[in-house]
Amino acid sequence: AATGFAFIGFLTFFINILMTGRLSALFLPFFVQKVLKQFRRLEILGPIPSENQLIVFQSRSWWDAVLLFGHLPRLKVVVPGKPFKQFPWMSGLIQSFWQVPPAPESRASLQKLFEKAKKLQEEKASLCLFFHGEQIDKEVLETYRNIFGRLGYELVFAHGTK
């Protein structure tokens, strides 16, 4: 009986983590508003960006990216970085975070990125290009400016205080 309860508990915990990741568009804004704001705050300097602006945000902490959901509940965070080559299923686990290559090299990857951005634009989601703990490379920024500029997004640099 103890083994059965342990197995069901583990299975329930795993399914709960999976569902929270898949429903992150609903869970993260709620979690920030109700729980995380009690311990940590992020104030955005300047006006809150609109839907047709691509927010460029650089921080050393992932908490700051999560805290943006308190200001923009329909946010999709675009993270330039190395895709999970060994675990490709990880990139779709958390729906509100979208991992893209640091610099799209091929025309096919540019087209795929453009189509995904167009789909997000139809959902009227706010987009944030999040650079974790690194300086923003001008070439990479210009590449994303061209991709998202064709969809009518303008780049806005966000700065926050904790």
CNS distance restraints for C-alpha pairs under 8 A (distance, minus, plus):
assign (resid   1 and name CA) (resid   5 and name CA) 6.30 0.50 0.50
assign (resid   2 and name CA) (resid   6 and name CA) 6.12 0.50 0.50
assign (resid   3 and name CA) (resid   7 and name CA) 6.04 0.50 0.50
assign (resid   4 and name CA) (resid   8 and name CA) 6.15 0.50 0.50
assign (resid   5 and name CA) (resid   9 and name CA) 5.95 0.50 0.50
assign (resid   6 and name CA) (resid  10 and name CA) 6.11 0.50 0.50
assign (resid   7 and name CA) (resid  11 and name CA) 6.08 0.50 0.50
assign (resid   8 and name CA) (resid  12 and name CA) 5.96 0.50 0.50
assign (resid   9 and name CA) (resid  13 and name CA) 6.12 0.50 0.50
assign (resid  10 and name CA) (resid  14 and name CA) 6.18 0.50 0.50
assign (resid  11 and name CA) (resid  15 and name CA) 6.18 0.50 0.50
assign (resid  12 and name CA) (resid  16 and name CA) 6.01 0.50 0.50
assign (resid  13 and name CA) (resid  17 and name CA) 6.31 0.50 0.50
assign (resid  14 and name CA) (resid  18 and name CA) 6.26 0.50 0.50
assign (resid  15 and name CA) (resid  19 and name CA) 6.07 0.50 0.50
assign (resid  16 and name CA) (resid  20 and name CA) 6.06 0.50 0.50
assign (resid  17 and name CA) (resid  21 and name CA) 6.26 0.50 0.50
assign (resid  18 and name CA) (resid  22 and name CA) 6.30 0.50 0.50
assign (resid  18 and name CA) (resid  93 and name CA) 6.98 0.50 0.50
assign (resid  19 and name CA) (resid  23 and name CA) 5.96 0.50 0.50
assign (resid  20 and name CA) (resid  24 and name CA) 5.72 0.50 0.50
assign (resid  20 and name CA) (resid  27 and name CA) 6.67 0.50 0.50
assign (resid  20 and name CA) (resid  94 and name CA) 7.96 0.50 0.50
assign (resid  21 and name CA) (resid  93 and name CA) 5.58 0.50 0.50
assign (resid  21 and name CA) (resid  94 and name CA) 4.23 0.50 0.50
assign (resid  21 and name CA) (resid  95 and name CA) 6.27 0.50 0.50
assign (resid  22 and name CA) (resid  93 and name CA) 6.14 0.50 0.50
assign (resid  22 and name CA) (resid  94 and name CA) 5.56 0.50 0.50
assign (resid  22 and name CA) (resid  95 and name CA) 5.32 0.50 0.50
assign (resid  23 and name CA) (resid  27 and name CA) 6.13 0.50 0.50
assign (resid  23 and name CA) (resid  94 and name CA) 7.82 0.50 0.50
assign (resid  23 and name CA) (resid  95 and name CA) 6.88 0.50 0.50
assign (resid  24 and name CA) (resid  28 and name CA) 5.39 0.50 0.50
assign (resid  24 and name CA) (resid  94 and name CA) 6.25 0.50 0.50
assign (resid  24 and name CA) (resid  95 and name CA) 5.86 0.50 0.50
assign (resid  24 and name CA) (resid  96 and name CA) 5.78 0.50 0.50
assign (resid  25 and name CA) (resid  29 and name CA) 7.13 0.50 0.50
assign (resid  25 and name CA) (resid  73 and name CA) 7.58 0.50 0.50
assign (resid  25 and name CA) (resid  74 and name CA) 6.80 0.50 0.50
assign (resid  25 and name CA) (resid  75 and name CA) 7.60 0.50 0.50
assign (resid  25 and name CA) (resid  95 and name CA) 6.78 0.50 0.50
assign (resid  25 and name CA) (resid  96 and name CA) 5.54 0.50 0.50
assign (resid  26 and name CA) (resid  30 and name CA) 6.65 0.50 0.50
assign (resid  27 and name CA) (resid  31 and name CA) 5.94 0.50 0.50
assign (resid  28 and name CA) (resid  32 and name CA) 6.05 0.50 0.50
assign (resid  28 and name CA) (resid  66 and name CA) 7.24 0.50 0.50
assign (resid  28 and name CA) (resid  69 and name CA) 6.49 0.50 0.50
assign (resid  29 and name CA) (resid  33 and name CA) 6.12 0.50 0.50
assign (resid  29 and name CA) (resid  69 and name CA) 4.94 0.50 0.50
assign (resid  29 and name CA) (resid  70 and name CA) 5.49 0.50 0.50
assign (resid  29 and name CA) (resid  72 and name CA) 7.93 0.50 0.50
assign (resid  29 and name CA) (resid  73 and name CA) 5.32 0.50 0.50
assign (resid  30 and name CA) (resid  34 and name CA) 5.96 0.50 0.50
assign (resid  30 and name CA) (resid  35 and name CA) 7.97 0.50 0.50
assign (resid  30 and name CA) (resid  70 and name CA) 7.97 0.50 0.50
assign (resid  31 and name CA) (resid  35 and name CA) 5.36 0.50 0.50
assign (resid  31 and name CA) (resid  36 and name CA) 6.29 0.50 0.50
assign (resid  32 and name CA) (resid  36 and name CA) 4.61 0.50 0.50
assign (resid  32 and name CA) (resid  37 and name CA) 5.72 0.50 0.50
assign (resid  32 and name CA) (resid  66 and name CA) 7.40 0.50 0.50
assign (resid  32 and name CA) (resid  67 and name CA) 6.18 0.50 0.50
assign (resid  32 and name CA) (resid  69 and name CA) 6.71 0.50 0.50
assign (resid  32 and name CA) (resid  70 and name CA) 5.56 0.50 0.50
assign (resid  33 and name CA) (resid  37 and name CA) 5.82 0.50 0.50
assign (resid  33 and name CA) (resid  70 and name CA) 5.73 0.50 0.50
assign (resid  34 and name CA) (resid  38 and name CA) 7.49 0.50 0.50
assign (resid  35 and name CA) (resid  39 and name CA) 7.62 0.50 0.50
assign (resid  36 and name CA) (resid  40 and name CA) 6.06 0.50 0.50
assign (resid  36 and name CA) (resid  41 and name CA) 7.87 0.50 0.50
assign (resid  36 and name CA) (resid  67 and name CA) 7.77 0.50 0.50
assign (resid  37 and name CA) (resid  41 and name CA) 5.47 0.50 0.50
assign (resid  37 and name CA) (resid  67 and name CA) 7.91 0.50 0.50
assign (resid  40 and name CA) (resid 162 and name CA) 7.35 0.50 0.50
assign (resid  41 and name CA) (resid  67 and name CA) 7.16 0.50 0.50
assign (resid  41 and name CA) (resid 162 and name CA) 5.59 0.50 0.50
assign (resid  42 and name CA) (resid  64 and name CA) 6.82 0.50 0.50
assign (resid  42 and name CA) (resid  67 and name CA) 6.28 0.50 0.50
assign (resid  42 and name CA) (resid  68 and name CA) 7.46 0.50 0.50
assign (resid  42 and name CA) (resid 160 and name CA) 6.03 0.50 0.50
assign (resid  42 and name CA) (resid 161 and name CA) 5.67 0.50 0.50
assign (resid  42 and name CA) (resid 162 and name CA) 4.79 0.50 0.50
assign (resid  43 and name CA) (resid 160 and name CA) 5.24 0.50 0.50
assign (resid  43 and name CA) (resid 161 and name CA) 5.27 0.50 0.50
assign (resid  43 and name CA) (resid 162 and name CA) 6.45 0.50 0.50
assign (resid  44 and name CA) (resid  48 and name CA) 7.22 0.50 0.50
assign (resid  44 and name CA) (resid 158 and name CA) 6.86 0.50 0.50
assign (resid  44 and name CA) (resid 159 and name CA) 5.92 0.50 0.50
assign (resid  44 and name CA) (resid 160 and name CA) 4.36 0.50 0.50
assign (resid  44 and name CA) (resid 161 and name CA) 6.68 0.50 0.50
assign (resid  45 and name CA) (resid 158 and name CA) 7.21 0.50 0.50
assign (resid  45 and name CA) (resid 159 and name CA) 5.68 0.50 0.50
assign (resid  45 and name CA) (resid 160 and name CA) 5.51 0.50 0.50
assign (resid  45 and name CA) (resid 161 and name CA) 7.33 0.50 0.50
assign (resid  48 and name CA) (resid  71 and name CA) 7.53 0.50 0.50
assign (resid  49 and name CA) (resid  53 and name CA) 6.19 0.50 0.50
assign (resid  49 and name CA) (resid  55 and name CA) 7.16 0.50 0.50
assign (resid  49 and name CA) (resid 156 and name CA) 7.48 0.50 0.50
assign (resid  50 and name CA) (resid 126 and name CA) 7.16 0.50 0.50
assign (resid  51 and name CA) (resid 124 and name CA) 6.43 0.50 0.50
assign (resid  51 and name CA) (resid 125 and name CA) 6.40 0.50 0.50
assign (resid  51 and name CA) (resid 126 and name CA) 4.86 0.50 0.50
assign (resid  51 and name CA) (resid 127 and name CA) 7.57 0.50 0.50
assign (resid  52 and name CA) (resid 126 and name CA) 7.29 0.50 0.50
assign (resid  52 and name CA) (resid 152 and name CA) 6.72 0.50 0.50
assign (resid  52 and name CA) (resid 153 and name CA) 4.95 0.50 0.50
assign (resid  52 and name CA) (resid 154 and name CA) 6.76 0.50 0.50
assign (resid  53 and name CA) (resid 126 and name CA) 7.32 0.50 0.50
assign (resid  53 and name CA) (resid 127 and name CA) 7.31 0.50 0.50
assign (resid  53 and name CA) (resid 153 and name CA) 4.95 0.50 0.50
assign (resid  53 and name CA) (resid 154 and name CA) 4.81 0.50 0.50
assign (resid  53 and name CA) (resid 155 and name CA) 5.81 0.50 0.50
assign (resid  53 and name CA) (resid 156 and name CA) 6.33 0.50 0.50
assign (resid  54 and name CA) (resid 126 and name CA) 7.20 0.50 0.50
assign (resid  54 and name CA) (resid 127 and name CA) 5.24 0.50 0.50
assign (resid  54 and name CA) (resid 128 and name CA) 5.71 0.50 0.50
assign (resid  54 and name CA) (resid 129 and name CA) 6.90 0.50 0.50
assign (resid  54 and name CA) (resid 148 and name CA) 7.71 0.50 0.50
assign (resid  54 and name CA) (resid 153 and name CA) 5.82 0.50 0.50
assign (resid  54 and name CA) (resid 154 and name CA) 5.79 0.50 0.50
assign (resid  54 and name CA) (resid 155 and name CA) 4.79 0.50 0.50
assign (resid  54 and name CA) (resid 156 and name CA) 5.95 0.50 0.50
assign (resid  55 and name CA) (resid 127 and name CA) 6.19 0.50 0.50
assign (resid  55 and name CA) (resid 128 and name CA) 4.42 0.50 0.50
assign (resid  55 and name CA) (resid 129 and name CA) 5.89 0.50 0.50
assign (resid  55 and name CA) (resid 155 and name CA) 6.01 0.50 0.50
assign (resid  55 and name CA) (resid 156 and name CA) 4.92 0.50 0.50
assign (resid  55 and name CA) (resid 157 and name CA) 5.74 0.50 0.50
assign (resid  55 and name CA) (resid 158 and name CA) 6.15 0.50 0.50
assign (resid  56 and name CA) (resid 128 and name CA) 5.80 0.50 0.50
assign (resid  56 and name CA) (resid 129 and name CA) 4.77 0.50 0.50
assign (resid  56 and name CA) (resid 130 and name CA) 6.13 0.50 0.50
assign (resid  56 and name CA) (resid 131 and name CA) 7.80 0.50 0.50
assign (resid  56 and name CA) (resid 155 and name CA) 6.69 0.50 0.50
assign (resid  56 and name CA) (resid 156 and name CA) 5.94 0.50 0.50
assign (resid  56 and name CA) (resid 157 and name CA) 4.72 0.50 0.50
assign (resid  56 and name CA) (resid 158 and name CA) 5.99 0.50 0.50
assign (resid  57 and name CA) (resid 128 and name CA) 6.79 0.50 0.50
assign (resid  57 and name CA) (resid 129 and name CA) 6.13 0.50 0.50
assign (resid  57 and name CA) (resid 130 and name CA) 4.94 0.50 0.50
assign (resid  57 and name CA) (resid 131 and name CA) 6.26 0.50 0.50
assign (resid  57 and name CA) (resid 157 and name CA) 6.20 0.50 0.50
assign (resid  57 and name CA) (resid 158 and name CA) 5.35 0.50 0.50
assign (resid  57 and name CA) (resid 159 and name CA) 6.93 0.50 0.50
assign (resid  58 and name CA) (resid 130 and name CA) 5.76 0.50 0.50
assign (resid  58 and name CA) (resid 131 and name CA) 4.63 0.50 0.50
assign (resid  58 and name CA) (resid 132 and name CA) 5.96 0.50 0.50
assign (resid  58 and name CA) (resid 133 and name CA) 6.76 0.50 0.50
assign (resid  58 and name CA) (resid 134 and name CA) 7.35 0.50 0.50
assign (resid  58 and name CA) (resid 135 and name CA) 7.67 0.50 0.50
assign (resid  58 and name CA) (resid 136 and name CA) 7.54 0.50 0.50
assign (resid  59 and name CA) (resid  64 and name CA) 6.89 0.50 0.50
assign (resid  59 and name CA) (resid  65 and name CA) 7.89 0.50 0.50
assign (resid  59 and name CA) (resid 130 and name CA) 7.77 0.50 0.50
assign (resid  59 and name CA) (resid 131 and name CA) 6.57 0.50 0.50
assign (resid  59 and name CA) (resid 132 and name CA) 5.44 0.50 0.50
assign (resid  59 and name CA) (resid 133 and name CA) 5.36 0.50 0.50
assign (resid  59 and name CA) (resid 134 and name CA) 7.76 0.50 0.50
assign (resid  60 and name CA) (resid 132 and name CA) 5.46 0.50 0.50
assign (resid  60 and name CA) (resid 133 and name CA) 3.92 0.50 0.50
assign (resid  60 and name CA) (resid 134 and name CA) 7.48 0.50 0.50
assign (resid  61 and name CA) (resid  65 and name CA) 7.40 0.50 0.50
assign (resid  61 and name CA) (resid 132 and name CA) 6.87 0.50 0.50
assign (resid  61 and name CA) (resid 133 and name CA) 7.11 0.50 0.50
assign (resid  62 and name CA) (resid  66 and name CA) 6.46 0.50 0.50
assign (resid  62 and name CA) (resid 132 and name CA) 7.09 0.50 0.50
assign (resid  63 and name CA) (resid  67 and name CA) 6.00 0.50 0.50
assign (resid  64 and name CA) (resid  68 and name CA) 6.47 0.50 0.50
assign (resid  65 and name CA) (resid  69 and name CA) 7.61 0.50 0.50
assign (resid  65 and name CA) (resid  77 and name CA) 7.63 0.50 0.50
assign (resid  65 and name CA) (resid 130 and name CA) 7.17 0.50 0.50
assign (resid  66 and name CA) (resid  70 and name CA) 7.99 0.50 0.50
assign (resid  67 and name CA) (resid  71 and name CA) 7.65 0.50 0.50
assign (resid  68 and name CA) (resid  72 and name CA) 6.17 0.50 0.50
assign (resid  68 and name CA) (resid  75 and name CA) 7.87 0.50 0.50
assign (resid  69 and name CA) (resid  73 and name CA) 4.98 0.50 0.50
assign (resid  69 and name CA) (resid  74 and name CA) 7.47 0.50 0.50
assign (resid  69 and name CA) (resid  75 and name CA) 6.28 0.50 0.50
assign (resid  72 and name CA) (resid 126 and name CA) 7.11 0.50 0.50
assign (resid  74 and name CA) (resid 124 and name CA) 7.82 0.50 0.50
assign (resid  74 and name CA) (resid 125 and name CA) 5.13 0.50 0.50
assign (resid  74 and name CA) (resid 126 and name CA) 5.94 0.50 0.50
assign (resid  75 and name CA) (resid  96 and name CA) 6.98 0.50 0.50
assign (resid  75 and name CA) (resid 125 and name CA) 5.64 0.50 0.50
assign (resid  75 and name CA) (resid 126 and name CA) 4.64 0.50 0.50
assign (resid  75 and name CA) (resid 127 and name CA) 5.77 0.50 0.50
assign (resid  75 and name CA) (resid 128 and name CA) 7.14 0.50 0.50
assign (resid  76 and name CA) (resid  96 and name CA) 4.89 0.50 0.50
assign (resid  76 and name CA) (resid  97 and name CA) 5.89 0.50 0.50
assign (resid  76 and name CA) (resid  98 and name CA) 7.08 0.50 0.50
assign (resid  76 and name CA) (resid 125 and name CA) 6.48 0.50 0.50
assign (resid  76 and name CA) (resid 126 and name CA) 6.10 0.50 0.50
assign (resid  76 and name CA) (resid 127 and name CA) 5.03 0.50 0.50
assign (resid  76 and name CA) (resid 128 and name CA) 6.34 0.50 0.50
assign (resid  77 and name CA) (resid  96 and name CA) 6.18 0.50 0.50
assign (resid  77 and name CA) (resid  97 and name CA) 4.79 0.50 0.50
assign (resid  77 and name CA) (resid  98 and name CA) 6.02 0.50 0.50
assign (resid  77 and name CA) (resid 127 and name CA) 5.92 0.50 0.50
assign (resid  77 and name CA) (resid 128 and name CA) 4.79 0.50 0.50
assign (resid  77 and name CA) (resid 129 and name CA) 6.13 0.50 0.50
assign (resid  77 and name CA) (resid 130 and name CA) 6.49 0.50 0.50
assign (resid  78 and name CA) (resid  97 and name CA) 6.05 0.50 0.50
assign (resid  78 and name CA) (resid  98 and name CA) 4.80 0.50 0.50
assign (resid  78 and name CA) (resid  99 and name CA) 5.88 0.50 0.50
assign (resid  78 and name CA) (resid 100 and name CA) 6.85 0.50 0.50
assign (resid  78 and name CA) (resid 127 and name CA) 6.90 0.50 0.50
assign (resid  78 and name CA) (resid 128 and name CA) 5.77 0.50 0.50
assign (resid  78 and name CA) (resid 129 and name CA) 4.76 0.50 0.50
assign (resid  78 and name CA) (resid 130 and name CA) 6.00 0.50 0.50
assign (resid  79 and name CA) (resid  97 and name CA) 7.08 0.50 0.50
assign (resid  79 and name CA) (resid  98 and name CA) 6.05 0.50 0.50
assign (resid  79 and name CA) (resid  99 and name CA) 4.78 0.50 0.50
assign (resid  79 and name CA) (resid 100 and name CA) 6.04 0.50 0.50
assign (resid  79 and name CA) (resid 129 and name CA) 6.06 0.50 0.50
assign (resid  79 and name CA) (resid 130 and name CA) 5.23 0.50 0.50
assign (resid  79 and name CA) (resid 131 and name CA) 6.54 0.50 0.50
assign (resid  79 and name CA) (resid 132 and name CA) 7.99 0.50 0.50
assign (resid  80 and name CA) (resid  99 and name CA) 5.89 0.50 0.50
assign (resid  80 and name CA) (resid 100 and name CA) 4.88 0.50 0.50
assign (resid  80 and name CA) (resid 101 and name CA) 5.41 0.50 0.50
assign (resid  80 and name CA) (resid 102 and name CA) 4.51 0.50 0.50
assign (resid  80 and name CA) (resid 103 and name CA) 7.78 0.50 0.50
assign (resid  80 and name CA) (resid 129 and name CA) 7.59 0.50 0.50
assign (resid  80 and name CA) (resid 130 and name CA) 7.29 0.50 0.50
assign (resid  80 and name CA) (resid 131 and name CA) 6.89 0.50 0.50
assign (resid  81 and name CA) (resid  99 and name CA) 6.50 0.50 0.50
assign (resid  81 and name CA) (resid 100 and name CA) 6.15 0.50 0.50
assign (resid  81 and name CA) (resid 101 and name CA) 5.38 0.50 0.50
assign (resid  81 and name CA) (resid 102 and name CA) 4.94 0.50 0.50
assign (resid  82 and name CA) (resid  99 and name CA) 7.91 0.50 0.50
assign (resid  82 and name CA) (resid 100 and name CA) 7.52 0.50 0.50
assign (resid  82 and name CA) (resid 101 and name CA) 5.87 0.50 0.50
assign (resid  82 and name CA) (resid 102 and name CA) 6.75 0.50 0.50
assign (resid  83 and name CA) (resid  88 and name CA) 7.43 0.50 0.50
assign (resid  83 and name CA) (resid  91 and name CA) 7.22 0.50 0.50
assign (resid  83 and name CA) (resid  99 and name CA) 6.58 0.50 0.50
assign (resid  83 and name CA) (resid 100 and name CA) 6.89 0.50 0.50
assign (resid  83 and name CA) (resid 101 and name CA) 6.54 0.50 0.50
assign (resid  84 and name CA) (resid  88 and name CA) 5.12 0.50 0.50
assign (resid  84 and name CA) (resid  89 and name CA) 7.98 0.50 0.50
assign (resid  84 and name CA) (resid  90 and name CA) 6.73 0.50 0.50
assign (resid  84 and name CA) (resid  91 and name CA) 6.65 0.50 0.50
assign (resid  88 and name CA) (resid  92 and name CA) 7.93 0.50 0.50
assign (resid  89 and name CA) (resid  93 and name CA) 6.67 0.50 0.50
assign (resid  90 and name CA) (resid  94 and name CA) 7.84 0.50 0.50
assign (resid  91 and name CA) (resid  98 and name CA) 7.06 0.50 0.50
assign (resid  91 and name CA) (resid  99 and name CA) 6.40 0.50 0.50
assign (resid  92 and name CA) (resid  98 and name CA) 7.66 0.50 0.50
assign (resid 100 and name CA) (resid 113 and name CA) 7.68 0.50 0.50
assign (resid 102 and name CA) (resid 140 and name CA) 6.84 0.50 0.50
assign (resid 103 and name CA) (resid 140 and name CA) 5.63 0.50 0.50
assign (resid 103 and name CA) (resid 143 and name CA) 7.32 0.50 0.50
assign (resid 104 and name CA) (resid 109 and name CA) 5.87 0.50 0.50
assign (resid 104 and name CA) (resid 110 and name CA) 5.86 0.50 0.50
assign (resid 105 and name CA) (resid 109 and name CA) 6.96 0.50 0.50
assign (resid 105 and name CA) (resid 110 and name CA) 7.51 0.50 0.50
assign (resid 106 and name CA) (resid 110 and name CA) 6.45 0.50 0.50
assign (resid 107 and name CA) (resid 111 and name CA) 6.18 0.50 0.50
assign (resid 108 and name CA) (resid 112 and name CA) 6.18 0.50 0.50
assign (resid 109 and name CA) (resid 113 and name CA) 6.09 0.50 0.50
assign (resid 110 and name CA) (resid 114 and name CA) 6.10 0.50 0.50
assign (resid 110 and name CA) (resid 147 and name CA) 7.70 0.50 0.50
assign (resid 111 and name CA) (resid 115 and name CA) 6.18 0.50 0.50
assign (resid 112 and name CA) (resid 116 and name CA) 6.27 0.50 0.50
assign (resid 113 and name CA) (resid 117 and name CA) 6.17 0.50 0.50
assign (resid 113 and name CA) (resid 147 and name CA) 7.92 0.50 0.50
assign (resid 114 and name CA) (resid 118 and name CA) 6.13 0.50 0.50
assign (resid 114 and name CA) (resid 147 and name CA) 6.25 0.50 0.50
assign (resid 114 and name CA) (resid 148 and name CA) 7.41 0.50 0.50
assign (resid 115 and name CA) (resid 119 and name CA) 6.28 0.50 0.50
assign (resid 116 and name CA) (resid 120 and name CA) 6.33 0.50 0.50
assign (resid 117 and name CA) (resid 121 and name CA) 6.16 0.50 0.50
assign (resid 117 and name CA) (resid 148 and name CA) 7.23 0.50 0.50
assign (resid 118 and name CA) (resid 122 and name CA) 6.37 0.50 0.50
assign (resid 118 and name CA) (resid 151 and name CA) 6.91 0.50 0.50
assign (resid 119 and name CA) (resid 123 and name CA) 6.53 0.50 0.50
assign (resid 120 and name CA) (resid 124 and name CA) 6.49 0.50 0.50
assign (resid 120 and name CA) (resid 125 and name CA) 5.86 0.50 0.50
assign (resid 121 and name CA) (resid 125 and name CA) 6.11 0.50 0.50
assign (resid 131 and name CA) (resid 135 and name CA) 7.58 0.50 0.50
assign (resid 131 and name CA) (resid 136 and name CA) 6.85 0.50 0.50
assign (resid 136 and name CA) (resid 140 and name CA) 7.71 0.50 0.50
assign (resid 136 and name CA) (resid 141 and name CA) 7.05 0.50 0.50
assign (resid 137 and name CA) (resid 141 and name CA) 6.18 0.50 0.50
assign (resid 138 and name CA) (resid 142 and name CA) 6.05 0.50 0.50
assign (resid 139 and name CA) (resid 143 and name CA) 6.20 0.50 0.50
assign (resid 140 and name CA) (resid 144 and name CA) 6.37 0.50 0.50
assign (resid 141 and name CA) (resid 145 and name CA) 6.01 0.50 0.50
assign (resid 142 and name CA) (resid 146 and name CA) 6.21 0.50 0.50
assign (resid 143 and name CA) (resid 147 and name CA) 6.35 0.50 0.50
assign (resid 144 and name CA) (resid 148 and name CA) 5.96 0.50 0.50
assign (resid 144 and name CA) (resid 149 and name CA) 7.89 0.50 0.50
assign (resid 145 and name CA) (resid 149 and name CA) 5.44 0.50 0.50
assign (resid 145 and name CA) (resid 154 and name CA) 7.57 0.50 0.50
assign (resid 145 and name CA) (resid 155 and name CA) 6.83 0.50 0.50
assign (resid 146 and name CA) (resid 150 and name CA) 6.31 0.50 0.50
assign (resid 147 and name CA) (resid 151 and name CA) 7.36 0.50 0.50
assign (resid 148 and name CA) (resid 152 and name CA) 6.68 0.50 0.50
assign (resid 148 and name CA) (resid 153 and name CA) 5.42 0.50 0.50
assign (resid 148 and name CA) (resid 154 and name CA) 7.55 0.50 0.50
assign (resid 149 and name CA) (resid 153 and name CA) 4.98 0.50 0.50
assign (resid 149 and name CA) (resid 154 and name CA) 6.17 0.50 0.50
